[in-house]
Amino acid sequence: MANELNHKHLKKQVAPYEKSNIRESVWQLVNTLIPFFVLWILAYQTLSISYFISLIFCIVAAGFLVRVFIIFHDCCHYSFFKSRRANKILGTITGVLTLFPYSQWQHDHSVHHATSSNLDKRGTGDIWVLTVDEYLEATFWEKVAYRLYRNPFVMFILGPIYVFLIENRFNRRRARMKERLNTYLTNILIVAAVTFMCFVIGWESFLLIQGTIFMISGTLGIWLFYVQHTFEDSYFEEDENWEYVKAAVEGSSFYKLPKLLQWLTGNIGYHHVHHLSPRVPNYKLEDAHNNTVPLQNVPTITLATSLRSLKFRLWDEENKNFISFKEMKQITVKQKNRQNVQLR
């Protein structure tokens, strides 16, 4: 496979899929935004009958909000439209719907693509990962913080609340003025939209509907991002050995989902293709995968096998795979036993 992972060769094979199609992009907007708003209205209309009926519409609407985020995500890569200005305008609008400031997230996500799986360049736009040695050398409170962070309840339930309501509302240090202004504009538009909706339907109804939609979509979004980089035989290397193509193809999974879920998630399961070439629009990722032979020989996970990733906590540099805290304890016990034998 090493010979197949030739950067120029793969890029040349994927290049034909990097051009957006205005008709497909517009159609995706139509079949995403209209159903989302219709479902939102239905959730509100049925709220007076039963919250459980409303909840059904909220769950489906959450799926469409994930799809809205994928459009936002494509705009950040300038892959949804040919025009950068059009991408920025639509990205800012969909950023209001998803609570993500366009310019801020675009910067962090670009860093993520440039440093994904690089052990020496972690910390921006990615999930906190420690190696076994780093964890063993960490202080007590650092270990507590890491364990809390990697706890499924904290990551997938509290995580969306933190990301949406706190992290995304503030600019990063050294952010350029255009980026800062875009964050301010996004925050203002969000406050205006929330105030308007609370005035029209009441804050209780708005919170029940929008709060439910965001919690479900936020959990799904974080899960997708998590599972696409956290699988047993992933790829992590120090900077001197790190390779972009290997990081893209071996460090990003092919999340093989049922067709309906694949559609709702905007083909983001073809994450290896996306990391290899971010300029490929989401609606061309599947074709790029199917017509590029080397991309078909990548780590593949399904709904069932992806659940195993919940136990992965630390990266084992020696064996080149993710392990659980339990497995880490077993490794340390073996190391201590070896040391004791050597001392004898």
N, C-alpha and C positions, 0 to 999 in steps of 0.2 A: 504493500500500500504506500510505502514511502515514495516510490517512484511516481505513483499516481498523484500524490499531493504536491504537484508542481504548480506554484502560484500562477505563473503566466499562462500555463496550459489550461488550468481550471477557469481562470478569469476570462480567457478567450472563449471557452465553451459556454460560459454563463452570460457573457456580454450581450447576446441578442435579446435577452429577457430583461435588460435594464431600462428599457424605454417604456414609459407609461403610455396608456391609451386613454384619450380624453373620454371616449364613449363608455369604456369600462369603469373609469373613475367616477363619472357622473352617475352611472347606473348604480354603482356601489353606494354612493351617497343617498340615492333615492330609496334603495332597498334596505338601508340601515337607519337613516334618520326618521323617515316617515313611520315605519313600524315602531320605533322607539317611542315617539311622541304619542302615537295611537295607544300603545300599551300603557303609557303613563296616564293618559286620560281615562282609560278603562279601569286602571287601578284606583283612580280617584272616584270614579262613578260607582264602583262596587264597594267602596269603603263603608258606605252607609248601610249596606246589606250585611256584609261580613268581612272582617279583616282577612280571614282565611281565603276567601275568594279573591280579594285584592292582592293577597300574597302571591297567588299563582301568576297574576299579571306582572307583579314586581320581579319575580324570579326570571320570567322570560325577558322582561325589560332589561334586567341586569346583564343577560347574555348579549343583548343588542348594544348595551353600553360598552361592553368589552370590545365589540366590533367597532364602535365609535372610536375607542382608544387606539385600535389598530390603524384606523385612518389617520388619526392624530400622529401616531408613531411614524407612518409613512411620510407625512408632511415634514416631520423633523429630519428625515433623510433626503428630502427633496425628491422623493420617488413617486408621489401620488399625482402631481401635475408636472409638466415640463417647466412651467414658470415658477421661479423661486418666490416671487411675490405672491402668487396664488397659493402656494404651499404655506407661506407664512400667515396669510389672512385666514385660510381654512384651519390651519394649525392652531391659531389663537382662538378661533370660535369653538372648535372641538376641545381645546384646552379648557375653556370655561365649562363645558359640559362635563368634562372628566376631572376638573379641578387641578389640572397640570399647567403651569405657566410654560408657554411654548419655548421661548428662547432659553430659559433656565434649564428645562429638561433636555432640550436639544444639546446643550453643551455637555451636561453630565452623561447623557447617553452616548455621545460621540467619544467621550473618554472611555466609557465602558467598552465600546467596540475596539478601540485602539489598544486596550490593556487587558482584555478578557483573558483569564487563565494565566496571567503574568503574576507570579508570586511577589515580585519586587514592586509592583505598581497597583496594589489593591487599594480600595477605599473610596472610589468615586463611581457612582452609578451601578454598584454591584452589591451582592449579598456578602455579609461579613463571614469570612472563612479563615480559620486558623489551622495550621499544620499541627501534627501530633507534638513535635518538639516545642513549638511556640506555646501550645497549651500547657505542657508540662513545666515550662519555664515561667508561665504567667503567675501573677500574684493571686492571692485568694479572691480578692474582689473582682479582678479581671476574669477569673474563671466563673464566678457567680454571674457577672454581666453577660458573658458569652453563653452560658447555659440558659439564661433567661431569654436571650435573643434568639437562640436556636429552638426554644420551646415552641411547638406548633400553635398553641393558643396565643402566645405573644406575637409570633410571626404572622399568622394568618387572620387573627381576630383583632388584636390591638394594633398590629402593623398598619392596616389600612387607615385606621383612625389617626395615627401619628403622621403618616405620609400625607393624607389629604388635608388635615386641619392644621398641622404644624410645619412639617418640613417644607412643603411646597409653597408656603405663604411668605417665606423670607428669601432674600437674595443671598447667594454665596459671597464670600469675601472676594474682592478683586473683580467682581462682575463688571462688565462694561455697561455704560449708560443705557445703550439700547436694550440690553438684557434686563436691566433694572426697571426701565420704563415699561417693558412688556409684562413683567411680574406685577407691577403696580396696576397696570391696565386690567390684567386678568383678575386680580383681587377686587378691584372696583366693580367690574362687570359681574362677578360672582355675588358680591354683596347686593348689588342692584337687583339681580335676578331673584335671589332668595327673598329679599324684602318685598318685591313685587308679588311673588307667589304666596308668601305668607299673608299678605294683605288680601289677595284674591280668594284663597281657599282656607286660610287659617294656618297658624304655625303647627298645630297638632297634626292636621292632615298632611301637610307638607313633610313634616318630620317622619311620620309613619311611612309615607311612600318613598320619598327620596332617601331617607336614612336606610331603609331596607334595601333599596336598589344599590346604594353605594357600598353597603357592607358586603353584599353578595358579590357584586362585580369587583370590589377591591380585593376580596379574598381570592377570587378566581384569578385576577390579574397577578397577584403576588405568587400564587401557586404556579402559574404558567412560567413566570420568570425564574422561580426557584427550581422547578423540575427540569428546566431546559439547560441548566448548568450544574445541577447536583444529581449526578447518577454515578454508579459505582466506579466504572472505568473511564472517568472523565480525563481531562488533560490539564495539568498545571505544571509550569516550569519556571525556573528562575530566569531573569531577563537575558542572561548570556546564552541560554539554550532555547528560549522562547521563539516560536515561529508562528506567524500570523495565520497561515493556512491550516496548520495543525490545530491551533486554538479554535479556529472557526469550525473545522470539519470534525475534529475529535473532541473538542471541548464544549460543543453545542449539540444537543440531542435532536433526533428526529422523533417527535412526539406523535406517534401514529394514532390519531383520534377517529372516532366514528364520523361519517360524513357531515352530519348535522353540526356536531361540535367543531369540526374542522372549519365549517362555513362561518359559524358564529365567532370563532376566534381568528378569523381572517388568515387562515393558513399559517399562523405563527408557529405551529408545530414543526414546520420545515425550517427550524431555527438554524440549522447548519448552513442552509442555502443563504438565509438572511445575513448571517455573520460573514460568510464568504463575500457576499456582494450586497450591501445594504441598499443599493440603488434599484434592486429588483422590487417592483411593486408587489404588494401582498397577493394580488390575484394572479401573479405569474410564478409564484414560488413553487407550486406543485409541478408545473410544466418544466421548470428549470431542473427540479429534482428528477423527474421521470426521464428526461432526455440527456442527463449527464451521468454516465455510468459510475465514475468514482464517487459521486455524491450518494449513490444508493448503498454503498458499503460503509455506512456510518453507524454509530451507536443508535439503536432503535428501542424506544420504550412505548408501552401501551398504557391504557388507563389502569390496568391491573398491576403491571410491573412498576409503574411510576410510584405507587404507594410505598414501595420499598425505600424510596429516597427519604422518607420521613425519619428513618433511623440514622441516616448519614449526618455526621456532625463534624468530623475532622478529616483533613487530607493527610494521608500517610505518604510522605515523600519517598520513603524507602521502597514501598510496594506499589506506588503510583495508583492509589485508589482511595475512595472515601470509606471511612469506617465509623462505627458507632462509638459512643462513650464506653459501652461495655467491652467492645473489642479493644479499645485503647487500654483499659485496665488490664486485660489479659496480656497485652504486649508489654506493659510495664512490669507485670509480675514475672514474665519470662526473662526480661532484662535483669531484674533484681536477682533471680535465681542463677543466671549466668555469672553475674558479678560475685555472688556468694561462692560459687564453685571455683572461680578463678582465685579468690582470696584464700581458699583452702589449699 
